[in-house]
Amino acid sequence: MDFKNIFYKIVDFVMHYGKMTYEFLFLDEKEEQSTVEEVQERAEIPEAYLQRFRLHPLQDAKQLEGRDEEIAMMQRGYENWKITRSPLLIVGEFGAGMTSLLNASSAIYPHARILENKINISNDEELVSELKNGLNYPEARTLKDLETLPKNDGEQVIIFENIERLFLRKIHGFHLLEDFLLLIHATKKDIFWVATINQYSYYYLNQVINFGANFLSVIRLQPIKKDIIEGIIQERNKGYECVYLKPGTSSGTLSQQLKNSDASAKQQLLKEDFFNKLHAFAGGNISQAMLFWKRSLAYVKEKRVYIKAYEPKPIGQLTLEELFVLEAILQHTSLSNNELYSILRNSNKGSKLILEKLMENDLLYAKTYEGSFEPEYQINLLHLNAVKAQIHERLNRNIL
Amino acid sequence: MFNYILTLCFLLICTQASAQIDFLDSLGSQIEEAITKDSIDRAEEAAENADGEQTEDEEAAAETTPEAVRDNLTDAIGKATDIISPAKILTIIIASLFVWLTTKGTNWMYRSLADSFNRRRLQILRLQPITNVILWVITIYVLVVTLFDPTRQSLLALMGSSALALGFAAQDIVKNIFGGLLIIFDRPFQVGDRINIGGNYGEVVRIGIRNTNINTLDDSIVTIPNSKIISEHISNANSGALDCMVVVDLWLPVGIDVEKVRKIAFEAAITSRYLNIDKAVTVLFFDHFDNQPATNVKIKAYVLDARYEKGFAGDVTEAAKKALSEAGIYETIQ
C-alpha cells in the first residue's frame, strides 16, 4: 500500500473541501470581476505569438527533441526484424508526440509509408482501400488478396498509425483488428510493420485479447525530461522576455520568500514555482505542457510576456455513466455518437445527452474529420489527468 | 442509540451495585466492630467485677448496639447518596451522549472517505465497527474508574451481580453482543462484502454490536441478529476485495454452433462496461437432459466492483441474447 499517495490524497481531499467551503463563504463580487478582466487580457494576446505554441506534429527529425532513446529503439526494432521478422508496436499517451516521432523516423526508415487513421475503420472494404494504396497493390479487393502480395525488390516499411481505429468495443467489433493482425503475420517476412496505439487501448486490448503477444518489440513513449520541455518552451518564446506574476494561490513559504527578496530574486522564485506547476500538470507530456503555457499567458505587451500559472478548474465528481463514456473515448482515441451508442448499449439519445453535458463541462471537444459525416468526440487534454484519476479511482482501472 | 442506552443501563447498574456494596461493607464492619467492642468490654468487666454485676453491663451494651447500627446506617446511606449523586448521573449521560455523537461523526467520516477513495473503500469501512467498539469500551472503563473508583472486591461483586442480572434479563442481547464482537474480530465478513446468510444475499452495510445490516439486491435493508449470524453458514462473494466473480447463465438448445456461441458470449463479457478487465473471462458449456434438453452456457467473469454485479449480469445477458438472436442461434430450436 502506498502510504505517501494516501497521505497526499487526504491532503488534497481536505484542501479541496476547504477551498469549496471558503469559496462558498467568501467568494465576492471582486473576485468575479478579476476573472472577467483576465479574460479580456487573454484576448489581447497576439495571434502570431499563440501560433508559436500551436499543437501540431513536427515534420522534421531535426526539430524533434527528447526522443533520442525511442529513435534508437526504433532503429533496433528494424535491425531485429531483419532477423526475427517481428513487427514493432509503439505505445504512447495522447499528446506525447507520437506523430512527430513517426515523421522523424524517416531518418531511419527512408522508404517508409505512413498510413494515418484519424477516424475508426468499420469494415473490410475501408481497410482494404487504405492498405492497397499503402502497399501499392491497387488490384487487391480483399484482405486475402493482400496476404498474397507480389514481392517487391526492396524491403518495405509500413507504419500503421492508430491501430486502435480497427476495433470497436462491441460484439463482432474485434474481427477487423484480428484480420489485420493475421495480415501482418502473413506478410511480415517481406514487410516491416510498425503500428502505433494509444496506451489506454493497449491496456484494454492486452487484457482482453492478449494483443501485445503479436508484437515481439514494444516501445513505450517515455515522458520527456523537464529540462528538455523547458528548453522547447524557451525556444518557442525566443525574442520575448518573460515576466512571471504571482500565482492565484501560492504556498505560505513562497509568499514569505517573495517578501524577503529583491526583484530579480522574486522573478527567479516565481519562475521556479511556475515550472514546478507546469511539470506537475504535464508529467512529461509535451502537448499538455504547451497547453499549460498558453493557458498561463496573462497578456503580451510589446516584447514582454506576462505569465501567471494556470490553475486547472476541478472537474467535480462525475457520474458513473459519464465515466463510462469517457473511458470508452479513451479506449478508442475518439468516438462518434453512433459508435458510442453501440459500445455502451444504451439509447442513441441517452449517449448524446451525456456527450453534450461533457462538452458543456469542457471535458470533451468535437471535431469533424475529412471523410467523416458526424463529429468525433475527443478528451480535452487540459482535463486528461483529472479524468484519468477519476477512472482509476472510481472504475478501478489501472491506467495511471 | 442502543449502545447509548446500554451504556447508561450498565453504568446505572454499576452505581447501584457500588452503593449496595459500600452499604453492606460499612454495615458489616460496624457490626463487627460493635461485636468486638462488646466482647472486649465483657471480658474486662468479667475480670474486674467478679461479684456478679453482669446484668447491668449487658443492658448497657444492648442500649449502645442499636445506636451504633443507626449511626452506621445513616453513614452508609450518606455514602450511597454520594455514589449515585445527580452530578455523577449527569456526567454519565453527557459522556455517553458525547461518545454516541462521536461514533456518528466517525461513521460519517469513514463513509465520506470511502466515497472519495473508492479503491480503498472496503479497507476504510472495516475500521468503522472496530472504532465504535473501542470508543465505547474506553468510555465505560474511564467512567467506572473515575467516578466509582471500585476496589477489587467490589469490582468482582459488580461483575457477578451484572452477570446474574444480564443472564436472567438479557441473555439474547448478550448473545448478540458477543456475536458482534466475534464478527468484528474474527472477521468472517466485513462492511462492503457481498454475503449470503440464511437466504439473504446482499452487501453488508453495517456491523453493529447487536446486529448486522445487509442491503439486498432489491434494495431492502435486512437486519440480522449477530447471534444468528455466528451459528449460520455464510458464503462471502468477494471476501474484502472490491471485485467479485459473476456467473451469467444462458440457456440454449443442445444443437447450437458452440464456436459461434462461445465467441458471442466471450465478446458480450469483454465489451461490458462493468467488466474487471484485469481478470480472465471463461465460457463453459454444460448439457442438461432433465426435463427438456438444453445447453447451459456459463460466462464467468469478474465485475469491476461487487456493487455492479447485477448490472453486469443484465448487460451481458442482454447483449448476448441480442447477438445470438441476430446470428440465428435461437432459430435452431424450432
HADDOCK unambig.tbl for C-alpha pairs under 7 A between the chains (distance, minus, plus):
assign (segid A and resid 169 and name CA) (segid B and resid 271 and name CA) 5.33 0.50 0.50
assign (segid A and resid 170 and name CA) (segid B and resid 271 and name CA) 5.41 0.50 0.50
assign (segid A and resid 171 and name CA) (segid B and resid 264 and name CA) 6.50 0.50 0.50
assign (segid A and resid 171 and name CA) (segid B and resid 267 and name CA) 5.25 0.50 0.50
assign (segid A and resid 171 and name CA) (segid B and resid 268 and name CA) 5.89 0.50 0.50
assign (segid A and resid 171 and name CA) (segid B and resid 271 and name CA) 6.96 0.50 0.50
assign (segid A and resid 204 and name CA) (segid B and resid 277 and name CA) 6.97 0.50 0.50
assign (segid A and resid 207 and name CA) (segid B and resid 277 and name CA) 5.94 0.50 0.50
assign (segid A and resid 207 and name CA) (segid B and resid 278 and name CA) 6.06 0.50 0.50
assign (segid A and resid 208 and name CA) (segid B and resid 270 and name CA) 6.36 0.50 0.50
assign (segid A and resid 208 and name CA) (segid B and resid 277 and name CA) 6.48 0.50 0.50
assign (segid A and resid 324 and name CA) (segid B and resid 273 and name CA) 6.63 0.50 0.50
assign (segid A and resid 393 and name CA) (segid B and resid 117 and name CA) 6.57 0.50 0.50
assign (segid A and resid 393 and name CA) (segid B and resid 118 and name CA) 5.74 0.50 0.50
assign (segid A and resid 393 and name CA) (segid B and resid 119 and name CA) 5.69 0.50 0.50
assign (segid A and resid 394 and name CA) (segid B and resid 118 and name CA) 5.60 0.50 0.50
assign (segid A and resid 394 and name CA) (segid B and resid 119 and name CA) 6.92 0.50 0.50
assign (segid A and resid 395 and name CA) (segid B and resid 304 and name CA) 6.65 0.50 0.50
assign (segid A and resid 396 and name CA) (segid B and resid 119 and name CA) 6.26 0.50 0.50
assign (segid A and resid 396 and name CA) (segid B and resid 304 and name CA) 6.54 0.50 0.50
